[in-house]
């Protein structure tokens, strides 16, 4: 346990020297700016939309953009940045000679990425709330004077967060196993392109890069679709264990 805590504290310190924190701070703001601009551009449409509570509509839009468009590219970028910190400085031989289990470095980076994603979700909640209040200040007909449904958003964000685990495990392994930053990022880009083609088909319920988006899009009559969450969460745990085993047995030449 001590070795894991030591590795985790080291990863947190190293993370401060990358662009990861800056990206996590900016990404939710971009989503907020996009959604607010859409509301201002199509004001009549959103004011007359009566199928959903205004807060539910705004929140689902933000979470759909986050999970469907940002997450499949954001996770490869975060994991590649954290892994490149070691690759660029040729740190792996030193790390693997320390008196810590080899797998502890992977686990520490995995936990750091999960923490960053959780922080992004918290910021998205703040962005949703402030966006609604800002729109209401422009025009009260938007209907954001009602109570903020925090619990409903927590449920949606929670299942999408768990569905992301398989992506974190996979891309963290790719980022550490291969030293090429373009390759680590390119896998995510190609997978994202594939997700655009298969989304909405049956296979999208099993494709790792569409699982987070499916958890939000496939909500019907308030009923959450939990299968993508279980696949993403359990698949992420299994992949993380396999990745730690693999990385504990590789030869390090740098």
C-alpha positions as CSV (number, residue, x, y, z in Angstrom):
1,X,0.0,0.0,0.0
2,X,2.9,2.4,0.8
3,X,4.4,1.9,-2.6
4,X,1.1,2.7,-4.3
5,X,0.8,5.9,-2.2
6,X,4.4,6.9,-3.0
7,X,3.8,6.3,-6.7
8,X,0.5,8.2,-6.6
9,X,2.1,11.2,-4.9
10,X,4.9,11.2,-7.4
11,X,2.5,11.1,-10.3
12,X,0.5,14.0,-8.9
13,X,3.7,16.1,-8.7
14,X,4.7,15.1,-12.2
15,X,1.2,15.8,-13.6
16,X,1.7,19.5,-12.6
17,X,4.5,19.7,-15.2
18,X,2.2,18.6,-18.0
19,X,-0.7,20.2,-19.9
20,X,-3.1,17.7,-18.3
21,X,-4.5,20.1,-15.7
22,X,-4.9,22.9,-18.1
23,X,-6.7,20.7,-20.6
24,X,-9.1,19.5,-17.9
25,X,-9.8,23.1,-16.9
26,X,-10.5,24.3,-20.4
27,X,-12.5,21.4,-21.9
28,X,-15.7,21.8,-19.8
29,X,-15.6,25.5,-20.5
30,X,-15.5,24.8,-24.3
31,X,-18.7,22.7,-23.9
32,X,-20.4,25.4,-22.0
33,X,-19.5,28.0,-24.6
34,X,-20.8,25.8,-27.4
35,X,-24.1,25.0,-25.7
36,X,-24.7,28.6,-24.6
37,X,-24.0,29.8,-28.2
38,X,-26.5,27.3,-29.5
39,X,-29.2,28.4,-27.1
40,X,-28.6,32.1,-28.0
41,X,-28.7,31.3,-31.7
42,X,-31.8,29.2,-31.6
43,X,-33.6,30.9,-28.8
44,X,-37.1,30.4,-30.0
45,X,-36.6,26.7,-30.5
46,X,-35.3,26.1,-27.0
47,X,-37.9,28.4,-25.4
48,X,-40.7,26.4,-27.0
49,X,-39.2,23.0,-26.3
50,X,-41.6,21.4,-23.8
51,X,-40.6,17.7,-24.0
52,X,-38.0,18.1,-21.3
53,X,-37.4,20.2,-18.2
54,X,-35.1,23.1,-19.3
55,X,-32.4,21.9,-16.8
56,X,-32.6,18.3,-18.0
57,X,-32.3,19.4,-21.6
58,X,-29.3,21.6,-21.0
59,X,-27.6,19.0,-18.8
60,X,-28.1,16.2,-21.3
61,X,-26.8,18.3,-24.1
62,X,-23.6,19.1,-22.2
63,X,-23.1,15.5,-21.0
64,X,-23.8,14.2,-24.6
65,X,-21.1,16.5,-26.1
66,X,-18.7,15.5,-23.3
67,X,-19.1,11.8,-23.5
68,X,-19.7,11.4,-27.2
69,X,-17.3,13.9,-28.7
70,X,-14.7,14.9,-26.0
71,X,-14.1,11.7,-24.0
72,X,-13.0,9.4,-26.9
73,X,-10.2,11.9,-27.8
74,X,-9.7,13.4,-24.3
75,X,-8.7,10.2,-22.6
76,X,-6.1,9.2,-25.2
77,X,-4.6,12.7,-24.9
78,X,-4.4,12.6,-21.1
79,X,-2.9,9.2,-20.9
80,X,-0.4,9.9,-23.7
81,X,0.7,13.1,-21.9
82,X,1.2,11.3,-18.6
83,X,3.1,8.5,-20.3
84,X,5.2,10.8,-22.4
85,X,6.6,12.5,-19.3
86,X,8.5,9.3,-18.7
87,X,9.3,8.4,-22.3
88,X,10.8,11.9,-23.1
89,X,13.0,11.8,-20.1
90,X,13.9,8.1,-20.5
91,X,12.7,7.4,-16.9
92,X,11.4,3.9,-17.3
93,X,14.7,2.1,-16.4
94,X,15.0,4.2,-13.3
95,X,11.4,3.7,-12.3
96,X,11.7,-0.1,-12.7
97,X,14.8,-0.2,-10.5
98,X,12.9,1.5,-7.6
99,X,11.8,-0.7,-4.7
100,X,8.2,-0.6,-5.9
101,X,6.1,-3.2,-7.8
102,X,6.4,-2.5,-11.5
103,X,2.6,-2.4,-11.8
104,X,2.3,0.4,-9.2
105,X,3.4,3.0,-11.7
106,X,0.6,2.0,-14.1
107,X,-2.0,2.0,-11.3
108,X,-0.9,5.4,-10.0
109,X,-1.2,6.9,-13.5
110,X,-4.6,5.2,-13.9
111,X,-5.8,6.7,-10.7
112,X,-4.6,10.1,-11.7
113,X,-6.5,10.0,-15.0
114,X,-9.6,8.9,-13.1
115,X,-9.2,11.8,-10.7
116,X,-8.8,14.3,-13.6
117,X,-11.9,12.9,-15.3
118,X,-13.9,13.2,-12.0
119,X,-12.7,16.8,-11.6
120,X,-13.9,17.5,-15.2
121,X,-17.4,16.2,-14.3
122,X,-17.6,18.4,-11.2
123,X,-16.6,21.4,-13.4
124,X,-19.2,20.4,-16.0
125,X,-21.9,20.5,-13.2
126,X,-20.7,24.1,-12.4
127,X,-20.7,25.0,-16.1
128,X,-24.3,23.6,-16.6
129,X,-25.5,25.6,-13.6
130,X,-23.8,28.9,-14.5
131,X,-24.8,28.5,-18.2
132,X,-28.5,28.1,-17.2
133,X,-28.3,31.1,-14.9
134,X,-26.6,33.2,-17.6
135,X,-29.2,32.2,-20.2
136,X,-32.0,33.1,-17.7
137,X,-30.4,36.5,-17.2
138,X,-30.6,37.1,-20.9
139,X,-34.2,35.9,-21.1
140,X,-36.3,34.4,-18.3
141,X,-38.4,32.5,-20.9
142,X,-35.6,29.9,-21.1
143,X,-37.1,28.5,-17.8
144,X,-34.0,28.1,-15.8
145,X,-35.5,29.6,-12.6
146,X,-36.6,26.1,-11.5
147,X,-34.5,24.0,-9.0
148,X,-31.3,22.6,-10.3
149,X,-31.7,18.7,-10.5
150,X,-28.2,17.9,-9.1
151,X,-29.1,14.3,-8.2
152,X,-30.3,13.5,-11.7
153,X,-27.1,14.8,-13.2
154,X,-25.0,12.9,-10.7
155,X,-26.7,9.7,-11.7
156,X,-26.1,10.3,-15.4
157,X,-22.5,11.5,-14.9
158,X,-21.8,8.6,-12.6
159,X,-22.7,5.8,-15.0
160,X,-20.9,7.6,-17.9
161,X,-17.8,7.9,-15.7
162,X,-17.8,4.2,-14.9
163,X,-18.3,3.4,-18.6
164,X,-15.0,5.3,-19.3
165,X,-12.9,2.9,-17.3
166,X,-12.3,0.6,-20.2
167,X,-10.9,3.5,-22.2
168,X,-8.6,4.7,-19.4
169,X,-7.2,1.2,-18.9
170,X,-6.7,0.6,-22.6
171,X,-5.1,4.0,-23.5
172,X,-3.0,4.0,-20.4
173,X,-1.5,0.7,-21.4
174,X,-0.9,2.0,-25.0
175,X,0.7,5.2,-23.7
176,X,3.1,3.3,-21.5
177,X,3.8,0.3,-23.7
178,X,4.7,2.4,-26.8
179,X,6.9,5.5,-26.7
180,X,5.4,7.1,-29.8
181,X,3.1,10.0,-28.9
182,X,1.5,10.2,-32.4
183,X,0.7,6.5,-32.2
184,X,-0.9,6.7,-28.8
185,X,-3.0,9.7,-29.9
186,X,-3.6,8.2,-33.4
187,X,-5.3,5.1,-31.9
188,X,-7.8,7.3,-30.2
189,X,-8.5,9.4,-33.3
190,X,-9.0,6.3,-35.5
191,X,-11.2,4.7,-32.9
192,X,-13.2,7.9,-32.7
193,X,-13.8,7.9,-36.4
194,X,-15.0,4.4,-36.2
195,X,-17.3,5.4,-33.4
196,X,-19.0,8.0,-35.6
197,X,-19.8,5.3,-38.2
198,X,-21.1,2.6,-35.9
199,X,-23.0,4.8,-33.3
200,X,-26.6,3.9,-33.2
201,X,-26.0,0.3,-34.4
202,X,-26.1,-2.7,-32.1
203,X,-22.4,-3.0,-32.0
204,X,-22.1,0.4,-30.4
205,X,-23.3,-1.1,-27.1
206,X,-20.0,-3.1,-27.0
207,X,-17.6,-0.7,-28.7
208,X,-15.5,0.9,-25.9
209,X,-15.4,4.4,-27.5
210,X,-19.2,4.7,-27.7
211,X,-20.0,3.3,-24.3
212,X,-19.9,6.6,-22.4
213,X,-22.1,8.3,-25.0
214,X,-24.6,5.5,-25.0
215,X,-25.2,5.8,-21.3
216,X,-26.5,9.3,-21.8
217,X,-28.2,9.0,-25.2
218,X,-30.0,5.8,-24.4
219,X,-32.0,7.3,-21.5
220,X,-35.7,6.6,-22.2
221,X,-38.5,7.9,-19.9
222,X,-36.0,8.5,-17.1
223,X,-34.8,4.8,-17.2
224,X,-31.0,4.5,-17.3
225,X,-29.4,2.0,-19.6
226,X,-26.8,0.3,-17.4
227,X,-25.3,-2.4,-19.7
228,X,-22.7,0.0,-21.2
229,X,-21.7,1.1,-17.7
230,X,-21.2,-2.5,-16.6
231,X,-19.2,-3.4,-19.8
232,X,-17.1,-0.3,-19.4
233,X,-16.5,-0.7,-15.7
234,X,-15.8,-4.4,-15.5
235,X,-13.9,-4.3,-18.8
236,X,-11.8,-1.5,-17.5
237,X,-10.9,-3.5,-14.3
238,X,-10.0,-6.6,-16.3
239,X,-7.9,-4.6,-18.8
240,X,-6.2,-2.8,-16.0
241,X,-5.2,-6.1,-14.3
242,X,-3.9,-7.5,-17.6
243,X,-2.0,-4.3,-18.4
244,X,-0.3,-4.3,-15.0
245,X,0.7,-7.9,-15.5
246,X,2.1,-7.2,-19.0
247,X,4.0,-4.1,-17.9
248,X,5.5,-6.0,-15.0
249,X,7.1,-8.4,-17.4
250,X,8.5,-6.2,-20.2
251,X,12.1,-5.5,-20.8
252,X,13.1,-1.8,-20.5
253,X,15.8,-0.5,-22.8
254,X,15.6,3.2,-22.1
